[in-house]
Every structure is written in structure tokens, then in C-alpha cells.
Amino acid sequence: MGGVPDTTGLPGWAQWFAQDGDGTWWVYEVEPLQFHRGWYENEIGRRLRIAADQPNPDWTGTLRQIR
């Protein structure tokens, strides 16, 4: 796994980031909710795909607040 992606240069609205089980990294405007293989914004706020990596069996531990 490549590790945490670079979060510099993200849109000003990006407040959280997390990786889905398939390896895709996303940033979110509001704290995302967990579902069976990843995270979702629950139709509140924006999200943006920022990177792709190898599938991560420990994806549930990747949620972090940026600012």
C-alpha cells in the first residue's frame, strides 16, 4: 500500500479524508459515514476522489480530519 496521499492543494471545502476498501482515497466536506466497504457523504456536502491505491483490509482506520 502506498500510504496516505498528499493533502496539500485540496479544495478549501475539504475537511476529511478516508480510503475505501478497494483502495480509493476520497476527501469530504463533512465527516463521512461508514458502510460495508467504504465511506459516503450521506448526501450532505461534497466529495472528491483524490487517489487510487491497492485494496486495504484496514480501511476502517483511515478516516482523518484535515483541518
Phi and psi in radians as a Rosetta constraint file:
Dihedral C 1 N 2 CA 2 C 2 CIRCULARHARMONIC -1.409 0.35
Dihedral N 2 CA 2 C 2 N 3 CIRCULARHARMONIC -0.204 0.35
Dihedral C 2 N 3 CA 3 C 3 CIRCULARHARMONIC 1.585 0.35
Dihedral N 3 CA 3 C 3 N 4 CIRCULARHARMONIC -2.991 0.35
Dihedral C 3 N 4 CA 4 C 4 CIRCULARHARMONIC -1.218 0.35
Dihedral N 4 CA 4 C 4 N 5 CIRCULARHARMONIC 2.318 0.35
Dihedral C 4 N 5 CA 5 C 5 CIRCULARHARMONIC -1.277 0.35
Dihedral N 5 CA 5 C 5 N 6 CIRCULARHARMONIC 2.798 0.35
Dihedral C 5 N 6 CA 6 C 6 CIRCULARHARMONIC -1.158 0.35
Dihedral N 6 CA 6 C 6 N 7 CIRCULARHARMONIC 2.229 0.35
Dihedral C 6 N 7 CA 7 C 7 CIRCULARHARMONIC -1.823 0.35
Dihedral N 7 CA 7 C 7 N 8 CIRCULARHARMONIC 0.130 0.35
Dihedral C 7 N 8 CA 8 C 8 CIRCULARHARMONIC -1.299 0.35
Dihedral N 8 CA 8 C 8 N 9 CIRCULARHARMONIC 2.571 0.35
Dihedral C 8 N 9 CA 9 C 9 CIRCULARHARMONIC 1.392 0.35
Dihedral N 9 CA 9 C 9 N 10 CIRCULARHARMONIC 0.190 0.35
Dihedral C 9 N 10 CA 10 C 10 CIRCULARHARMONIC -1.342 0.35
Dihedral N 10 CA 10 C 10 N 11 CIRCULARHARMONIC 2.781 0.35
Dihedral C 10 N 11 CA 11 C 11 CIRCULARHARMONIC -1.011 0.35
Dihedral N 11 CA 11 C 11 N 12 CIRCULARHARMONIC 2.615 0.35
Dihedral C 11 N 12 CA 12 C 12 CIRCULARHARMONIC -1.029 0.35
Dihedral N 12 CA 12 C 12 N 13 CIRCULARHARMONIC -0.433 0.35
Dihedral C 12 N 13 CA 13 C 13 CIRCULARHARMONIC -1.364 0.35
Dihedral N 13 CA 13 C 13 N 14 CIRCULARHARMONIC -0.263 0.35
Dihedral C 13 N 14 CA 14 C 14 CIRCULARHARMONIC -1.212 0.35
Dihedral N 14 CA 14 C 14 N 15 CIRCULARHARMONIC 2.027 0.35
Dihedral C 14 N 15 CA 15 C 15 CIRCULARHARMONIC -1.995 0.35
Dihedral N 15 CA 15 C 15 N 16 CIRCULARHARMONIC -0.389 0.35
Dihedral C 15 N 16 CA 16 C 16 CIRCULARHARMONIC -2.396 0.35
Dihedral N 16 CA 16 C 16 N 17 CIRCULARHARMONIC 2.670 0.35
Dihedral C 16 N 17 CA 17 C 17 CIRCULARHARMONIC -2.425 0.35
Dihedral N 17 CA 17 C 17 N 18 CIRCULARHARMONIC 2.689 0.35
Dihedral C 17 N 18 CA 18 C 18 CIRCULARHARMONIC -2.841 0.35
Dihedral N 18 CA 18 C 18 N 19 CIRCULARHARMONIC 2.800 0.35
Dihedral C 18 N 19 CA 19 C 19 CIRCULARHARMONIC -1.961 0.35
Dihedral N 19 CA 19 C 19 N 20 CIRCULARHARMONIC 2.376 0.35
Dihedral C 19 N 20 CA 20 C 20 CIRCULARHARMONIC -1.410 0.35
Dihedral N 20 CA 20 C 20 N 21 CIRCULARHARMONIC 2.896 0.35
Dihedral C 20 N 21 CA 21 C 21 CIRCULARHARMONIC -1.045 0.35
Dihedral N 21 CA 21 C 21 N 22 CIRCULARHARMONIC -0.471 0.35
Dihedral C 21 N 22 CA 22 C 22 CIRCULARHARMONIC -1.410 0.35
Dihedral N 22 CA 22 C 22 N 23 CIRCULARHARMONIC -0.021 0.35
Dihedral C 22 N 23 CA 23 C 23 CIRCULARHARMONIC 1.760 0.35
Dihedral N 23 CA 23 C 23 N 24 CIRCULARHARMONIC -0.131 0.35
Dihedral C 23 N 24 CA 24 C 24 CIRCULARHARMONIC -1.306 0.35
Dihedral N 24 CA 24 C 24 N 25 CIRCULARHARMONIC 2.299 0.35
Dihedral C 24 N 25 CA 25 C 25 CIRCULARHARMONIC -1.733 0.35
Dihedral N 25 CA 25 C 25 N 26 CIRCULARHARMONIC 2.423 0.35
Dihedral C 25 N 26 CA 26 C 26 CIRCULARHARMONIC -2.291 0.35
Dihedral N 26 CA 26 C 26 N 27 CIRCULARHARMONIC 2.673 0.35
Dihedral C 26 N 27 CA 27 C 27 CIRCULARHARMONIC -1.988 0.35
Dihedral N 27 CA 27 C 27 N 28 CIRCULARHARMONIC 2.627 0.35
Dihedral C 27 N 28 CA 28 C 28 CIRCULARHARMONIC -2.310 0.35
Dihedral N 28 CA 28 C 28 N 29 CIRCULARHARMONIC 2.614 0.35
Dihedral C 28 N 29 CA 29 C 29 CIRCULARHARMONIC -1.355 0.35
Dihedral N 29 CA 29 C 29 N 30 CIRCULARHARMONIC -0.657 0.35
Dihedral C 29 N 30 CA 30 C 30 CIRCULARHARMONIC -2.118 0.35
Dihedral N 30 CA 30 C 30 N 31 CIRCULARHARMONIC 2.810 0.35
Dihedral C 30 N 31 CA 31 C 31 CIRCULARHARMONIC -1.015 0.35
Dihedral N 31 CA 31 C 31 N 32 CIRCULARHARMONIC 2.132 0.35
Dihedral C 31 N 32 CA 32 C 32 CIRCULARHARMONIC -1.349 0.35
Dihedral N 32 CA 32 C 32 N 33 CIRCULARHARMONIC 2.839 0.35
Dihedral C 32 N 33 CA 33 C 33 CIRCULARHARMONIC -1.780 0.35
Dihedral N 33 CA 33 C 33 N 34 CIRCULARHARMONIC 2.633 0.35
Dihedral C 33 N 34 CA 34 C 34 CIRCULARHARMONIC -1.567 0.35
Dihedral N 34 CA 34 C 34 N 35 CIRCULARHARMONIC 2.428 0.35
Dihedral C 34 N 35 CA 35 C 35 CIRCULARHARMONIC -2.215 0.35
Dihedral N 35 CA 35 C 35 N 36 CIRCULARHARMONIC -2.975 0.35
Dihedral C 35 N 36 CA 36 C 36 CIRCULARHARMONIC -1.050 0.35
Dihedral N 36 CA 36 C 36 N 37 CIRCULARHARMONIC -0.488 0.35
Dihedral C 36 N 37 CA 37 C 37 CIRCULARHARMONIC -2.385 0.35
Dihedral N 37 CA 37 C 37 N 38 CIRCULARHARMONIC 0.348 0.35
Dihedral C 37 N 38 CA 38 C 38 CIRCULARHARMONIC 3.049 0.35
Dihedral N 38 CA 38 C 38 N 39 CIRCULARHARMONIC -2.696 0.35
Dihedral C 38 N 39 CA 39 C 39 CIRCULARHARMONIC -2.206 0.35
Dihedral N 39 CA 39 C 39 N 40 CIRCULARHARMONIC 2.680 0.35
Dihedral C 39 N 40 CA 40 C 40 CIRCULARHARMONIC -2.546 0.35
Dihedral N 40 CA 40 C 40 N 41 CIRCULARHARMONIC 2.742 0.35
Dihedral C 40 N 41 CA 41 C 41 CIRCULARHARMONIC -1.565 0.35
Dihedral N 41 CA 41 C 41 N 42 CIRCULARHARMONIC 0.002 0.35
Dihedral C 41 N 42 CA 42 C 42 CIRCULARHARMONIC 0.961 0.35
Dihedral N 42 CA 42 C 42 N 43 CIRCULARHARMONIC 0.606 0.35
Dihedral C 42 N 43 CA 43 C 43 CIRCULARHARMONIC 1.088 0.35
Dihedral N 43 CA 43 C 43 N 44 CIRCULARHARMONIC 0.317 0.35
Dihedral C 43 N 44 CA 44 C 44 CIRCULARHARMONIC -2.079 0.35
Dihedral N 44 CA 44 C 44 N 45 CIRCULARHARMONIC 2.177 0.35
Dihedral C 44 N 45 CA 45 C 45 CIRCULARHARMONIC 1.396 0.35
Dihedral N 45 CA 45 C 45 N 46 CIRCULARHARMONIC -3.132 0.35
Dihedral C 45 N 46 CA 46 C 46 CIRCULARHARMONIC -1.833 0.35
Dihedral N 46 CA 46 C 46 N 47 CIRCULARHARMONIC 2.858 0.35
Dihedral C 46 N 47 CA 47 C 47 CIRCULARHARMONIC -2.491 0.35
Dihedral N 47 CA 47 C 47 N 48 CIRCULARHARMONIC 2.747 0.35
Dihedral C 47 N 48 CA 48 C 48 CIRCULARHARMONIC -2.590 0.35
Dihedral N 48 CA 48 C 48 N 49 CIRCULARHARMONIC 2.255 0.35
Dihedral C 48 N 49 CA 49 C 49 CIRCULARHARMONIC -1.311 0.35
Dihedral N 49 CA 49 C 49 N 50 CIRCULARHARMONIC 2.211 0.35
Dihedral C 49 N 50 CA 50 C 50 CIRCULARHARMONIC -2.028 0.35
Dihedral N 50 CA 50 C 50 N 51 CIRCULARHARMONIC -0.321 0.35
Dihedral C 50 N 51 CA 51 C 51 CIRCULARHARMONIC -2.912 0.35
Dihedral N 51 CA 51 C 51 N 52 CIRCULARHARMONIC 2.844 0.35
Dihedral C 51 N 52 CA 52 C 52 CIRCULARHARMONIC -2.259 0.35
Dihedral N 52 CA 52 C 52 N 53 CIRCULARHARMONIC 2.500 0.35
Dihedral C 52 N 53 CA 53 C 53 CIRCULARHARMONIC -2.501 0.35
Dihedral N 53 CA 53 C 53 N 54 CIRCULARHARMONIC -3.028 0.35
Dihedral C 53 N 54 CA 54 C 54 CIRCULARHARMONIC -1.242 0.35
Dihedral N 54 CA 54 C 54 N 55 CIRCULARHARMONIC 2.660 0.35
Dihedral C 54 N 55 CA 55 C 55 CIRCULARHARMONIC -0.912 0.35
Dihedral N 55 CA 55 C 55 N 56 CIRCULARHARMONIC 2.496 0.35
Dihedral C 55 N 56 CA 56 C 56 CIRCULARHARMONIC -2.154 0.35
Dihedral N 56 CA 56 C 56 N 57 CIRCULARHARMONIC 1.938 0.35
Dihedral C 56 N 57 CA 57 C 57 CIRCULARHARMONIC -1.191 0.35
Dihedral N 57 CA 57 C 57 N 58 CIRCULARHARMONIC -0.280 0.35
Dihedral C 57 N 58 CA 58 C 58 CIRCULARHARMONIC -1.835 0.35
Dihedral N 58 CA 58 C 58 N 59 CIRCULARHARMONIC 0.503 0.35
Dihedral C 58 N 59 CA 59 C 59 CIRCULARHARMONIC -1.037 0.35
Dihedral N 59 CA 59 C 59 N 60 CIRCULARHARMONIC -0.456 0.35
Dihedral C 59 N 60 CA 60 C 60 CIRCULARHARMONIC -1.148 0.35
Dihedral N 60 CA 60 C 60 N 61 CIRCULARHARMONIC -0.311 0.35
Dihedral C 60 N 61 CA 61 C 61 CIRCULARHARMONIC -1.659 0.35
Dihedral N 61 CA 61 C 61 N 62 CIRCULARHARMONIC 0.187 0.35
Dihedral C 61 N 62 CA 62 C 62 CIRCULARHARMONIC -1.661 0.35
Dihedral N 62 CA 62 C 62 N 63 CIRCULARHARMONIC -0.173 0.35
Dihedral C 62 N 63 CA 63 C 63 CIRCULARHARMONIC -1.120 0.35
Dihedral N 63 CA 63 C 63 N 64 CIRCULARHARMONIC 2.178 0.35
Dihedral C 63 N 64 CA 64 C 64 CIRCULARHARMONIC -2.435 0.35
Dihedral N 64 CA 64 C 64 N 65 CIRCULARHARMONIC 2.561 0.35
Dihedral C 64 N 65 CA 65 C 65 CIRCULARHARMONIC -1.559 0.35
Dihedral N 65 CA 65 C 65 N 66 CIRCULARHARMONIC 2.342 0.35
Dihedral C 65 N 66 CA 66 C 66 CIRCULARHARMONIC -1.463 0.35
Dihedral N 66 CA 66 C 66 N 67 CIRCULARHARMONIC -0.846 0.35
